[in-house]
């Protein structure tokens, strides 16, 4: 994510941009989860249970591999959001970029756990739970811009926030791998295995 539009000190409406970005990401993710949950509700329970079984096994194996292999990176659309969005103004950029990152599939993914999100939203077979499930992903991913507020508390200058966060990338990968294991098991329980 190109963070320059947020961390530019000359911009006086940083909080508005951060709010629009976070809200757009959360809403696009929730809407995607709602649609997937609705589609899942039309699928036979036996099929959802079978897929959940495979997902649980795959999630646990991939989570364990992610914990033990340092370069076990996810399959993904490895690209940034379009730079031309920056030229539409900071609020429009925040809206489009947030929506794209909340959806997730069209941008770079840092963790395998993302694959559980759309599949899990489908498998639970309920629009509200799918929206909640995927919406939480969008919220967590797009609320990261608020880390700028944590920087001063940690005595990190605002222009070094990106570096400060990147230095914690290994911790984030291990946390996401652990989360993947538990999330995979939770989906198995929620689908009814």
Residue pairs with C-beta under 8 A, 6 or more apart in sequence:
1 80
1 81
1 97
1 101
2 80
2 81
2 83
2 86
3 145
3 161
3 162
5 11
5 17
5 86
5 90
5 93
5 94
6 14
6 17
6 18
6 21
6 145
6 148
7 148
7 158
7 159
7 161
7 162
8 14
9 158
9 159
11 17
11 90
13 90
13 91
14 148
16 91
17 90
17 91
17 93
17 94
18 94
18 145
18 146
18 148
20 91
20 94
20 95
20 98
21 94
21 95
21 97
21 98
21 142
21 145
22 98
22 139
22 142
22 143
22 145
22 146
23 98
24 94
24 95
24 96
24 97
24 98
24 99
24 102
24 142
25 98
25 99
25 101
25 102
25 138
25 139
25 141
25 142
25 143
26 102
26 135
26 138
26 139
26 142
26 143
27 99
27 102
27 135
27 138
28 98
28 99
28 100
28 102
28 103
28 138
29 102
29 103
29 104
29 134
29 135
29 136
29 137
29 138
29 139
29 141
30 131
30 132
30 134
30 135
30 138
31 131
32 102
32 103
32 118
32 121
32 134
33 117
33 118
33 121
33 130
33 131
33 132
33 133
33 134
33 135
34 127
34 128
34 130
34 131
34 134
35 127
35 130
36 118
36 121
36 122
36 130
36 134
37 121
37 122
37 124
37 125
37 126
37 127
37 128
37 129
37 130
37 131
37 133
38 127
38 130
39 122
40 48
40 121
40 122
40 123
40 124
40 125
40 126
40 130
41 125
41 126
41 127
43 122
43 125
45 125
45 192
48 122
48 123
48 125
48 191
49 191
49 192
49 193
51 119
51 123
52 123
52 187
52 188
52 191
52 193
53 188
53 193
55 116
55 119
55 120
55 123
55 184
55 187
55 188
56 184
56 185
56 187
56 188
56 193
58 184
59 116
59 180
59 181
59 183
59 184
59 185
59 187
60 181
60 184
60 185
62 72
62 112
62 180
63 112
63 113
63 177
63 178
63 180
63 181
63 184
64 177
64 181
65 72
66 72
66 111
66 112
66 173
66 174
66 176
66 177
66 180
67 174
67 177
67 178
72 112
74 109
74 110
74 111
74 112
74 114
74 115
76 108
76 109
77 105
77 106
77 107
77 108
77 109
78 108
79 107
79 108
80 107
80 108
81 96
81 97
81 100
81 101
81 106
81 107
85 92
85 93
85 96
85 97
86 93
88 96
98 142
100 106
100 107
101 107
101 138
101 141
101 142
102 137
102 138
102 141
102 142
103 138
104 114
104 117
104 118
104 137
104 138
104 141
105 118
110 169
110 172
110 173
110 176
111 172
111 173
111 176
111 177
111 180
112 176
112 177
112 180
113 176
113 177
113 179
113 180
113 183
114 137
116 180
116 183
116 184
116 187
117 133
117 134
117 137
118 134
120 133
120 183
120 187
121 129
121 130
121 131
121 133
121 134
122 130
123 187
123 191
124 130
124 133
124 187
124 190
124 191
125 191
129 190
144 165
147 161
147 165
148 158
148 161
150 156
151 157
151 158
151 160
151 161
151 164
152 158
154 164
156 164
